[in-house]
Amino acid sequence: MEKKSLNVISYYNFRILVTMDSVINLLIFSIYSNKGVYALLLGSGISRNSGIPTGWDIVIDLIKKIAHLEKEDCGDHPDQWYRQKYNEEPDYSNLLEKLATTPTERLNILRTYFESTEEEDEAQLRRPTKAHDAIAKLVKRGYIKVVITTNFDRLLETSLRNEGIEPVVIRHPSDIAGAAPLVHSPFTLIKINGDYLDSRFLNTKDELESYDDILSKYIITILDDFGIISCGWSGKWDNGLINTLRASANYRYSSFWTHISDKSSELQDVATFRKGRVLKIRSADSFFEELVEKLEALERSEENNVISIEMATARAKKYLSKAEYFIQLSDLLAAESRSLEKLIAEHFDPALYPSKDNLAPVLQNFTAAALHSLPLLMTCTYWSKPTHHKLITDFITRTSRPRPISASYDETRNLYYFPVLLQLYGVGIIALKTENYPLLDKLFRTKIAFDYDGYRAKEYLISKVNSALIAQGKFNEFIGERHSTPISTYVNQRIADLFTEYFDSPADFTEAFDLFEYLLALNHVYLIGKKFGFYSAPYGEFKWRSPLRNGNTLTSEFLASAKVEKESWLPLKAGMFDKSFSKFEEVHNDLQEYLAKIYLR
């Protein structure tokens, strides 16, 4: 019989605040530690659940109206009918131009989309959504001081007033001169395209192509002084806004660009230009409700250590710069590892039956906890000197100290080491990036204690903590997906965002990820040797990406350099493979022979 799932999600400690992925954790920490410096950029998607249609919804409805006037049936796919009849793409602004010639006429057309009927009032339609209400709470708590929106509706104003906030509203460039400076205003709402009750609103394609100079400069000031969080905005219709976003070259604070389904190319281009992060969310409602929930939890946290990692990382850089700070760095890393070790121990039940319901929350929480401390460990790795290497490996061995878990399932027991696995990858990839092979060699040779049904033994860390930590089928079950290399793929997806400042592109990170896994497999064959008469090794995404088949990959170039440099090759000089090129070749051949027998499902 399966045991009941352990409630591992504990909100008194921010370290296990778990949401969609590591990017949203970063976003939450950024909002909390930089109160009032993020501005929201909201599009029509924010109002979808209110019953107020998006721009595309209006497009479809307007096409139906045109078809009715033409006495034609546009069928189940009005957009296709429109393309065939008019030989052009259905465009929100073009349709309005066909139906009305003046702003006032367009206003009367759009009223029906924004104002509720008596029946809709009774059904509580066209009212503020959960997202609007959550945003109002963020404003009331001081986290958000500025909102830029392309929407004409007044739903956010309603939510703000329900929270006792009377917003300063910019509906037209002429409103800017009379508004208080942003730094002196508790909250400012900028309706960049206007308000549906103001006939001066911007709507057609020509009107949205560029903004008034006063308005553009005002928005650029916000971009220079605030971080940006977008939601419900795809970037498809707003060329003027996109050009304004590109006009600011200041990236003082981060930007986050959310999308629900497939992100538009326009949104991705803006995010890339603004050096921001793209985040897929379930809905605007769940996104903002989760932000409020987690921020409130952080406020309640007794430890209130939300900015500790940022502060710790800054301190680590200082401590790494001079030998006289060695003790302080040692204490800093020891304190963080103890905190992580305690968290893992307190929220782990080795008796849990290894089902998705039981272990998926544990995996999620362990991942969040490890990703929180990993930036500190990666910073120490990047700037480390040989004297610091033991501090880094000690951090890992402290986290991996076993508990007495004699009676448990293998998958549950092995999941205990998942935070260590993330640390192994984080440190290993950074060490590769900096060509710190002495640290890599020390990492691969590190031994930790394992508990085997009542007795403990020391083994190489990489003998268990690797991409084969949990059986592939079981891990796919835990994450609800189907991957040929599930642990490798899961780790890649979770840690990739932490490496954006270390690699020029996602492709560069992927190649380094593959090389690290391949080098780990080589050292596994070398250090662990044969078991039951044959070699085995963990393998990851490199197995199906086949980095050795293409001579231009980092892995193939890395191995080719060994043949040229032989005993002068840096990994050998650092101590790997007995410092012997012939031994390396032997190990490499053994690994290739083993991998050739593996068939991915």
VOGU-3710 file (C-alpha; in Angstrom, 3 decimals, decimal comma):
1> mekkslnvis> 0,000/0,000/0,000  1,307/3,439/-0,885  2,010/5,799/1,954  0,512/9,250/1,960  2,595/11,971/0,354  4,799/13,957/2,678  3,902/17,628/2,668  7,321/18,956/1,745  6,209/22,415/0,644  6,867/24,628/3,643
11> yynfrilvtm> 6,282/28,328/3,289  8,026/29,490/6,433  11,320/29,090/4,654  11,812/30,904/1,383  14,343/28,344/0,200  11,621/25,949/-0,862  9,295/28,434/-2,468  8,600/26,399/-5,555  6,778/27,619/-8,630  7,076/26,980/-12,321
21> dsvinllifs> 10,827/26,910/-12,719  14,048/28,570/-11,681  13,315/31,749/-13,672  10,237/32,584/-11,625  12,196/31,940/-8,417  14,728/34,462/-9,663  11,914/36,871/-10,493  10,371/36,544/-7,034  13,704/37,123/-5,314  14,373/40,131/-7,562
31> iysnkgvyal> 10,998/41,733/-6,805  11,397/41,135/-3,092  14,933/42,466/-2,823  14,360/45,398/-5,214  11,060/46,697/-3,916  9,435/49,215/-6,206  11,944/49,023/-9,054  9,938/46,777/-11,385  7,320/48,158/-13,765  4,638/45,949/-15,281
41> llgsgisrns> 3,967/45,909/-19,023  0,458/44,514/-19,525  -1,320/43,524/-22,724  -4,794/42,339/-23,605  -4,112/38,792/-22,353  -4,326/40,086/-18,791  -8,065/40,729/-19,247  -9,021/37,532/-21,093  -10,654/35,860/-18,070  -12,757/38,947/-17,441
51> giptgwdivi> -14,763/38,336/-20,593  -13,142/41,311/-22,290  -11,715/39,986/-25,538  -8,148/40,204/-26,711  -7,195/41,959/-29,920  -7,452/38,671/-31,853  -10,864/37,914/-30,346  -12,045/41,304/-31,563  -10,531/40,588/-34,990  -12,576/37,390/-35,314
61> dlikkiahle> -15,757/39,106/-34,182  -15,221/42,067/-36,527  -14,673/39,664/-39,433  -17,999/38,029/-38,592  -19,637/41,461/-38,672  -18,078/42,238/-42,054  -19,206/38,864/-43,401  -22,726/39,615/-42,160  -22,701/42,966/-43,959  -21,460/41,208/-47,089
71> kedcgdhpdq> -24,258/38,639/-46,636  -21,736/35,832/-46,646  -21,051/32,955/-44,298  -17,492/33,066/-42,937  -17,826/29,554/-41,483  -15,883/28,134/-38,559  -12,667/29,855/-39,635  -13,435/33,538/-40,187  -9,761/34,418/-40,592  -9,428/32,045/-43,554
81> wyrqkyneep> -12,560/33,508/-45,138  -11,118/36,999/-44,768  -7,806/36,039/-46,374  -9,511/34,491/-49,351  -11,902/37,403/-49,872  -9,557/40,347/-49,314  -6,198/38,759/-50,136  -4,627/40,149/-46,966  -3,968/39,050/-43,423  -6,767/39,831/-40,958
91> dysnllekla> -5,487/42,729/-38,935  -7,190/44,284/-35,914  -6,396/47,837/-36,963  -7,161/47,332/-40,663  -10,574/45,938/-39,813  -11,397/48,977/-37,695  -10,369/51,261/-40,535  -12,788/49,411/-42,855  -15,664/49,808/-40,405  -15,123/53,351/-39,124
101> ttpterlnil> -13,321/56,440/-40,374  -13,031/58,546/-37,219  -11,765/57,843/-33,681  -15,201/58,590/-32,234  -16,844/56,041/-34,514  -14,224/53,482/-33,557  -14,917/54,251/-29,881  -18,606/53,434/-30,333  -17,725/50,152/-32,021  -15,387/49,163/-29,211
111> rtyfesteee> -17,726/50,113/-26,360  -19,572/46,843/-26,765  -16,385/44,901/-26,157  -15,505/46,704/-22,930  -18,774/47,593/-21,210  -20,999/44,936/-19,664  -24,703/44,455/-20,146  -27,114/43,844/-17,276  -26,963/40,132/-17,984  -23,171/40,199/-17,901
121> deaqlrrptk> -23,247/42,116/-14,620  -25,443/39,425/-13,113  -23,056/36,760/-14,410  -20,137/38,777/-13,007  -18,543/39,114/-16,430  -16,296/41,946/-17,617  -15,072/42,446/-14,088  -11,485/42,548/-12,833  -9,735/39,199/-13,019  -7,712/37,515/-10,316
131> ahdaiaklvk> -4,679/38,937/-12,070  -5,977/42,510/-11,755  -6,740/41,975/-8,067  -3,313/40,443/-7,448  -1,580/43,335/-9,194  -3,497/45,760/-6,989  -2,181/43,880/-3,941  1,374/44,154/-5,275  0,864/47,882/-5,711  -0,561/48,250/-2,195
141> rgyikvvitt> 2,446/46,422/-0,717  4,825/48,731/-2,569  6,326/46,145/-4,907  4,975/47,802/-8,065  4,933/51,580/-8,584  4,453/51,755/-12,353  2,225/49,879/-14,801  2,365/50,379/-18,554  -0,589/48,873/-20,389  -1,771/48,710/-23,991
151> nfdrlletsl> -5,302/48,007/-22,768  -8,197/50,441/-23,076  -10,312/48,874/-20,304  -10,574/50,155/-16,748  -10,409/46,834/-14,918  -7,095/47,559/-13,182  -8,373/50,926/-11,978  -11,340/49,118/-10,430  -9,100/46,636/-8,600  -6,835/49,427/-7,377
161> rnegiepvvi> -9,763/51,394/-5,987  -11,032/48,243/-4,256  -7,661/48,240/-2,441  -8,079/51,911/-1,535  -5,622/53,162/-4,163  -6,492/56,113/-6,383  -4,077/55,792/-9,297  -2,427/58,558/-11,231  -3,468/57,692/-14,797  -1,687/58,824/-17,949
171> rhpsdiagaa> -4,165/58,403/-20,833  -2,606/60,800/-23,327  0,781/62,503/-23,808  -0,815/65,752/-22,633  -1,340/64,163/-19,185  2,397/63,733/-18,627  3,247/67,374/-17,996  0,798/67,611/-15,106  1,752/64,304/-13,491  4,047/64,054/-10,487
181> plvhspftli> 7,534/62,636/-11,198  7,476/58,853/-11,026  9,893/58,794/-8,079  7,481/60,930/-6,059  4,284/59,156/-7,035  3,107/56,128/-5,029  1,730/54,591/-8,215  1,312/55,603/-11,852  -0,724/53,820/-14,516  0,273/54,619/-18,085
191> kingdyldsr> -2,327/53,628/-20,672  0,052/53,917/-23,568  -2,635/53,470/-26,236  -5,236/55,499/-24,375  -8,570/54,748/-22,744  -11,620/53,401/-24,514  -13,745/56,350/-23,275  -11,252/58,856/-24,665  -11,592/59,270/-28,417  -7,897/60,084/-28,647
201> flntkdeles> -6,892/56,457/-28,064  -4,509/54,751/-30,493  -5,811/51,771/-32,380  -5,090/51,575/-36,079  -1,864/50,238/-37,493  -0,694/53,683/-38,537  -1,454/55,079/-35,084  0,455/52,254/-33,413  3,439/52,593/-35,727  5,030/55,333/-33,619
211> yddilskyii> 4,304/57,267/-30,452  4,276/60,933/-29,636  7,811/62,093/-28,757  6,748/63,158/-25,268  5,221/59,747/-24,579  8,213/57,892/-26,037  10,672/59,819/-23,891  8,492/59,177/-20,839  8,478/55,415/-21,489  12,231/55,415/-22,152
221> tilddfgiis> 12,732/57,066/-18,746  10,843/54,157/-17,173  12,903/51,619/-19,102  16,085/53,322/-17,917  15,049/53,425/-14,265  12,924/50,283/-13,806  13,027/46,595/-14,533  10,210/45,275/-16,732  7,817/42,360/-16,183  5,475/41,768/-19,116
231> cgwsgkwdng> 2,275/39,754/-19,112  -0,490/39,340/-21,654  1,534/41,221/-24,285  2,743/39,447/-27,417  4,348/42,389/-29,216  2,487/41,561/-32,429  0,538/44,792/-32,889  2,617/47,448/-31,213  5,457/48,546/-33,473  5,623/51,927/-31,798
241> lintlrasan> 6,049/50,342/-28,381  8,611/47,855/-29,694  10,634/50,704/-31,190  10,430/52,551/-27,882  11,590/49,456/-25,993  14,551/49,275/-28,343  15,374/52,951/-27,861  16,607/52,438/-24,303  20,125/51,073/-23,933  20,037/50,981/-20,144
251> yryssfwthi> 19,752/47,559/-18,496  20,077/48,554/-14,862  17,486/46,003/-13,778  16,435/42,680/-15,269  13,432/42,156/-17,499  11,060/39,190/-17,629  8,777/38,474/-20,609  5,969/36,002/-19,998  3,895/34,049/-22,487  1,240/31,344/-22,206
261> sdksselqdv> 1,394/29,300/-25,400  4,133/29,578/-28,012  5,926/32,884/-27,638  5,783/35,235/-30,597  8,928/36,050/-32,528  8,341/39,713/-31,682  8,344/38,983/-27,956  11,475/36,852/-28,214  13,248/39,580/-30,205  12,385/42,226/-27,607
271> atfrkgrvlk> 13,461/39,953/-24,746  16,759/39,232/-26,474  17,393/42,908/-27,189  16,565/43,860/-23,589  18,808/41,029/-22,332  15,791/39,665/-20,511  14,429/36,239/-19,645  11,432/34,609/-21,287  9,071/32,748/-18,963  6,208/30,449/-19,929
281> irsadsffee> 3,258/30,676/-17,520  -0,057/28,853/-17,180  -2,186/32,006/-17,113  -2,027/35,634/-16,049  -4,254/34,837/-13,075  -2,074/32,012/-11,757  1,110/33,974/-12,447  0,187/37,065/-10,431  -1,601/35,133/-7,703  1,544/33,055/-7,278
291> lveklealer> 3,704/36,166/-7,096  1,512/37,585/-4,332  1,420/34,275/-2,455  5,176/33,763/-2,544  6,009/37,358/-1,693  3,657/37,203/1,273  5,336/33,981/2,337  8,716/35,665/2,136  7,453/38,505/4,279  6,286/35,973/6,864
301> seennvisie> 9,517/34,051/6,785  11,121/34,151/10,218  14,577/33,864/8,754  13,882/36,580/6,151  17,008/35,564/4,252  15,723/36,254/0,769  18,639/38,436/-0,255  21,209/36,319/1,546  22,458/34,561/-1,570  22,896/37,817/-3,456
311> matarakkyl> 24,698/39,269/-0,478  26,651/36,066/0,069  27,738/36,009/-3,570  28,943/39,600/-3,358  30,841/38,792/-0,191  32,312/35,666/-1,769  33,799/37,728/-4,605  35,461/39,931/-2,046  36,718/36,988/0,006  38,078/35,262/-3,105
321> skaeyfiqls> 40,141/38,304/-4,048  42,623/38,083/-1,165  44,182/35,215/0,758  43,569/37,025/4,042  39,813/36,406/3,637  40,136/32,615/3,467  38,567/32,039/6,878  35,620/34,311/6,085  35,011/32,475/2,809  35,217/29,137/4,583
331> dllaaesrsl> 32,668/30,259/7,171  30,374/31,655/4,478  30,304/28,419/2,483  30,002/26,262/5,591  26,994/28,244/6,824  25,211/27,998/3,488  25,893/24,274/3,116  24,646/23,606/6,659  21,474/25,516/5,887  20,918/23,502/2,717
341> ekliaehfdp> 21,789/20,240/4,469  19,281/21,002/7,224  16,590/21,837/4,703  17,108/18,585/2,806  17,084/16,521/5,987  13,966/18,166/7,409  11,898/17,708/4,280  12,815/14,194/3,267  11,012/11,019/4,257  12,984/7,957/3,086
351> alypskdnla> 9,960/5,735/3,652  7,904/7,406/0,924  6,707/5,041/-1,743  8,345/6,136/-5,041  5,241/7,331/-6,862  4,794/10,571/-8,760  2,378/11,959/-6,165  4,882/11,328/-3,378  8,214/12,188/-4,951  7,429/14,844/-7,569
361> pvlqnftaaa> 6,952/17,493/-4,822  10,192/16,361/-3,145  12,063/16,648/-6,428  10,582/20,070/-7,060  11,516/21,343/-3,609  14,994/19,840/-3,690  15,576/21,464/-7,074  14,460/24,876/-5,819  16,617/24,591/-2,699  19,722/23,582/-4,659
371> lhslpllmtc> 19,209/26,231/-7,339  19,024/28,879/-4,651  22,532/28,194/-3,324  24,082/27,145/-6,633  24,938/30,694/-7,837  27,152/31,125/-4,776  28,944/27,858/-5,485  29,338/28,735/-9,170  30,783/32,157/-8,325  33,308/30,568/-5,997
381> tywskpthhk> 34,236/28,077/-8,712  34,644/30,761/-11,373  37,013/32,911/-9,288  38,650/30,141/-7,286  42,349/29,559/-6,785  43,834/26,153/-5,838  43,595/27,077/-2,161  39,818/27,330/-2,527  39,202/23,974/-4,187  38,764/22,030/-0,974
391> litdfitrts> 36,208/24,556/0,259  34,122/23,848/-2,823  34,313/20,065/-2,587  33,681/20,262/1,172  30,462/22,139/0,415  29,336/19,219/-1,736  30,369/16,492/0,703  28,586/18,241/3,580  25,375/18,386/1,570  25,685/14,708/0,673
401> rprpisasyd> 26,215/13,362/4,190  23,862/10,375/4,443  21,106/9,879/6,950  20,306/6,508/8,544  17,823/5,355/5,949  18,120/1,590/6,099  14,466/0,905/5,296  13,542/2,692/2,098  12,979/2,314/-1,597  15,988/2,742/-3,871
411> etrnlyyfpv> 14,420/5,588/-5,881  13,422/7,457/-2,726  16,805/6,966/-1,113  18,649/8,058/-4,243  16,511/11,163/-4,632  18,136/12,390/-1,419  21,283/13,095/-3,485  19,562/15,141/-6,185  20,672/18,538/-4,784  24,254/17,218/-4,851
421> llqlygvgii> 23,785/16,254/-8,498  22,838/19,837/-9,364  25,889/21,071/-7,471  28,092/18,631/-9,371  26,873/19,949/-12,707  27,041/23,593/-11,665  30,597/23,390/-10,375  31,757/21,050/-13,146  30,525/23,169/-16,053  31,993/26,360/-14,597
431> alktenypll> 35,295/24,557/-13,997  35,277/23,489/-17,655  34,499/27,045/-18,737  37,531/28,354/-16,848  39,708/25,342/-17,782  40,101/24,616/-14,085  41,018/20,965/-14,569  42,726/20,562/-11,169  39,371/21,350/-9,541  37,556/19,042/-11,959
441> dklfrtkiaf> 39,977/16,225/-11,162  39,469/16,830/-7,444  35,723/16,869/-7,960  35,703/13,560/-9,833  37,948/11,976/-7,205  35,835/13,190/-4,286  34,481/10,387/-2,136  31,363/10,540/-0,025  29,712/8,145/2,395  26,763/6,061/1,247
451> dydgyrakey> 24,340/4,210/3,467  23,680/0,608/2,518  20,993/-0,918/4,724  22,624/-0,179/8,029  26,295/0,135/7,186  28,180/2,904/5,478  30,930/2,870/2,945  32,861/5,536/1,087  32,722/5,604/-2,669  33,477/8,041/-5,422
461> liskvnsali> 30,790/10,688/-5,618  30,337/10,155/-9,348  29,748/6,420/-8,889  26,186/7,195/-7,783  25,558/10,915/-8,182  25,202/11,091/-11,943  22,582/11,004/-14,696  21,731/7,411/-13,740  20,879/8,332/-10,154  17,298/7,128/-10,643
471> aqgkfnefig> 16,000/4,692/-13,256  14,906/6,461/-16,430  11,377/5,132/-16,390  10,814/6,158/-12,783  12,252/9,634/-13,259  10,101/10,186/-16,344  7,143/9,166/-14,185  8,093/11,695/-11,486  8,320/14,602/-13,945  5,388/13,471/-16,085
481> erhstpisty> 7,385/13,513/-19,304  9,097/11,103/-21,665  12,789/11,705/-22,353  15,510/9,376/-23,550  17,839/10,866/-20,939  15,380/12,258/-18,373  17,734/13,246/-15,536  20,215/14,849/-17,904  17,447/16,734/-19,703  15,788/17,810/-16,448
491> vnqriadlft> 19,084/19,128/-15,058  19,864/20,950/-18,301  16,484/22,673/-18,331  16,710/23,685/-14,671  20,250/25,072/-14,538  20,524/26,680/-17,994  19,280/30,086/-16,818  22,019/30,274/-14,181  24,666/30,202/-16,907  23,469/33,094/-19,071
501> eyfdspadft> 26,149/35,392/-17,664  28,889/32,817/-18,278  28,117/31,797/-21,884  27,460/33,915/-24,954  24,524/31,834/-26,151  22,333/28,861/-25,154  24,148/26,804/-27,792  27,498/27,465/-26,089  26,045/26,321/-22,773  24,629/23,170/-24,378
511> eafdlfeyll> 28,035/22,242/-25,790  29,686/22,783/-22,404  26,929/20,708/-20,779  27,611/17,853/-23,202  31,360/18,061/-22,683  31,007/17,954/-18,905  28,797/14,868/-19,064  31,215/13,189/-21,467  34,226/13,976/-19,283  32,337/12,689/-16,249
521> alnhvyligk> 31,615/9,443/-18,117  35,310/9,094/-19,013  36,341/9,563/-15,395  33,648/7,139/-14,284  35,159/4,428/-16,490  38,659/5,323/-15,297  37,968/5,610/-11,549  35,212/3,060/-11,021  36,582/0,431/-13,386  34,768/-2,764/-14,241
531> kfgfysapyg> 31,838/-4,056/-12,250  30,708/-7,620/-12,824  33,324/-7,933/-15,534  32,389/-4,993/-17,753  32,554/-1,235/-17,876  29,562/1,020/-17,525  29,177/4,774/-17,379  26,426/7,368/-16,981  25,416/9,073/-20,193  23,315/12,109/-20,879
541> efkwrsplrn> 22,001/14,245/-23,691  25,309/13,978/-25,533  24,338/10,381/-26,367  21,532/11,419/-28,671  23,071/14,749/-29,692  26,117/12,764/-30,888  28,732/15,479/-30,301  31,536/13,253/-31,623  30,051/12,897/-35,093  30,429/16,583/-35,837
551> gntltsefla> 34,020/17,774/-35,708  32,935/21,311/-34,907  31,511/20,602/-31,460  33,262/21,502/-28,245  33,502/17,831/-27,258  35,061/16,689/-30,529  37,505/19,607/-30,488  38,335/18,831/-26,857  39,145/15,207/-27,666  41,055/16,158/-30,813
561> sakvekeswl> 43,288/18,451/-28,768  44,258/15,459/-26,620  45,689/13,675/-29,659  47,745/16,727/-30,550  48,948/17,749/-27,086  49,223/14,253/-25,576  50,926/14,483/-22,146  50,764/18,304/-22,364  46,989/18,143/-22,560  45,587/20,151/-19,645
571> plkagmfdks> 43,361/17,418/-18,157  46,345/15,054/-18,062  48,621/17,682/-16,551  45,961/18,188/-13,865  46,210/14,494/-12,915  43,425/12,778/-14,813  43,981/9,293/-16,268  47,305/8,756/-14,475  48,645/11,730/-16,465  49,025/9,258/-19,308
581> fskfeevhnd> 47,773/9,814/-22,846  47,804/6,082/-23,560  45,641/5,498/-20,477  43,252/8,177/-21,656  42,997/6,529/-25,070  42,286/3,201/-23,418  39,560/4,719/-21,257  38,083/6,582/-24,213  37,918/3,400/-26,275  36,284/1,516/-23,402
591> lqeylakiyl> 33,681/4,245/-23,061  32,945/4,280/-26,789  32,554/0,512/-26,781  30,085/0,747/-23,911  28,101/3,620/-25,430  27,823/1,765/-28,742  25,802/-0,906/-26,954  23,295/1,594/-25,571  20,084/2,040/-27,540  17,927/4,959/-26,507
601> r> 14,184/4,551/-26,345
//
